[in-house]
């Protein structure tokens, strides 16, 4: 990682990030998208923005369900991979989610804890501003975040795992509202260290930010089956909100 780069600029662009998280369940993601589409009950002429789309798995699933989808992400490597699936109604581009986009959409998604990466509260709030400015009037925003309360109650200080011959040693700590992972990677004779930081926003934090952004909170779910949220037991914190002004 160079002096100028933030952790997310280096970590998300390495092959090791994708190796470590390759166990992400596509079946689970598919079920979530189907449940979300059924809940939102929107026609297929609706446009969707997938903000921080990674390699585009959610965008690709939504496009397969008939929607016109744009996916954006800061990682050039992820966008290069996502573009292999691009078509007339599915497009990807490199973009920093703190900056406004040129177009507006009926639905804006920020999925799989792609919020809270930045050091300052102001920069994190800029992401919510981007969501708002990217929504058409009466458009719907969705943020899918970790349930920070449960994560902190079950935080594993350290563990190690070997995937595809690559050894990962991971240490976790919670300091000043931020969960930090230190990831030591050993790949044969090569060794690297990466950081991953996420601000542990709670449901109350999000409700406060949504209100501050002059967006209207609609509903909150606690898992990908869209069951009610419980701070104590839910795996996820899924917030639905609307732009009415």
URHUDA-V772081 format. One record per residue. N is the residue number from 1. RES is the residue in one small letter. SS is DSSP state (h for helix, s for strand, l for the rest). NEAR is the number of other C-alpha atoms within 12 Angstrom. Layout:
n->(N,N)
res->(RES,RES)
ss->(SS,SS)
near->(NEAR,NEAR)
//
This chain:
n->(1,2,3,4,5,6,7,8,9,10,11,12,13,14,15,16,17,18,19,20,21,22,23,24,25,26,27,28,29,30,31,32,33,34,35,36,37,38,39,40,41,42,43,44,45,46,47,48,49,50,51,52,53,54,55,56,57,58,59,60,61,62,63,64,65,66,67,68,69,70,71,72,73,74,75,76,77,78,79,80,81,82,83,84,85,86,87,88,89,90,91,92,93,94,95,96,97,98,99,100,101,102,103,104,105,106,107,108,109,110,111,112,113,114,115,116,117,118,119,120,121,122,123,124,125,126,127,128,129,130,131,132,133,134,135,136,137,138,139,140,141,142,143,144,145,146,147,148,149,150,151,152,153,154,155,156,157,158,159,160,161,162,163,164,165,166,167,168,169,170,171,172,173,174,175,176,177,178,179,180,181,182,183,184,185,186,187,188,189,190,191,192,193,194,195,196,197,198,199,200,201,202,203,204,205,206,207,208,209,210,211,212,213,214,215,216,217,218,219,220,221,222,223,224,225,226,227,228,229,230,231,232,233,234,235,236,237,238,239,240,241,242,243,244,245)
res->(x,x,x,x,x,x,x,x,x,x,x,x,x,x,x,x,x,x,x,x,x,x,x,x,x,x,x,x,x,x,x,x,x,x,x,x,x,x,x,x,x,x,x,x,x,x,x,x,x,x,x,x,x,x,x,x,x,x,x,x,x,x,x,x,x,x,x,x,x,x,x,x,x,x,x,x,x,x,x,x,x,x,x,x,x,x,x,x,x,x,x,x,x,x,x,x,x,x,x,x,x,x,x,x,x,x,x,x,x,x,x,x,x,x,x,x,x,x,x,x,x,x,x,x,x,x,x,x,x,x,x,x,x,x,x,x,x,x,x,x,x,x,x,x,x,x,x,x,x,x,x,x,x,x,x,x,x,x,x,x,x,x,x,x,x,x,x,x,x,x,x,x,x,x,x,x,x,x,x,x,x,x,x,x,x,x,x,x,x,x,x,x,x,x,x,x,x,x,x,x,x,x,x,x,x,x,x,x,x,x,x,x,x,x,x,x,x,x,x,x,x,x,x,x,x,x,x,x,x,x,x,x,x,x,x,x,x,x,x,x,x,x,x,x,x)
ss->(l,l,l,l,l,l,h,h,h,h,h,l,l,l,h,h,h,h,h,h,l,l,l,l,l,h,h,h,h,h,h,h,h,h,h,h,h,h,h,h,l,l,l,l,l,l,s,s,s,s,s,l,l,l,l,l,h,h,h,h,h,h,h,h,l,l,l,s,s,s,s,s,s,l,l,h,h,h,h,h,h,h,h,h,h,l,s,l,l,s,s,s,s,s,l,l,l,l,l,l,l,l,l,l,s,s,s,s,s,s,l,l,l,l,l,l,l,l,l,l,h,h,h,h,h,h,h,h,h,h,h,h,h,h,s,s,s,s,s,s,s,s,s,s,s,s,l,h,h,h,h,h,h,l,l,l,l,s,s,s,s,s,s,l,l,s,s,s,s,s,s,s,s,s,s,l,l,s,s,s,s,s,s,s,s,s,s,l,l,s,s,s,s,s,s,s,s,s,s,l,l,l,h,h,h,h,h,h,h,h,h,h,l,l,l,s,s,s,s,s,s,l,l,l,l,l,l,s,l,l,l,l,l,l,l,s,s,s,s,s,s,s,l,l,l)
near->(17,11,8,9,14,20,28,32,28,25,34,34,27,23,23,30,33,22,23,27,21,15,14,16,15,17,15,19,26,24,21,30,35,26,21,34,30,17,20,24,15,22,17,21,17,28,32,45,49,49,48,45,45,40,38,40,37,43,43,36,33,37,33,21,27,23,32,32,40,45,48,40,39,30,34,28,29,32,30,24,26,31,28,17,26,26,19,14,25,32,32,39,32,29,28,27,39,31,25,21,28,13,19,27,33,34,44,46,47,39,36,35,30,36,39,40,36,29,23,18,23,15,20,28,30,27,36,41,28,33,43,45,35,36,36,24,19,22,32,40,45,45,42,40,39,37,38,36,29,25,29,28,17,17,21,18,19,18,17,20,20,20,20,18,16,24,25,30,26,26,25,26,26,25,14,14,23,25,30,30,29,25,29,29,31,23,20,13,10,13,16,24,25,32,29,32,33,36,36,37,35,31,33,19,24,36,26,18,27,31,21,17,25,20,31,27,27,23,25,31,33,30,30,33,26,29,22,20,27,22,26,20,22,27,30,34,44,42,42,34,35,34,32,19,14)
//
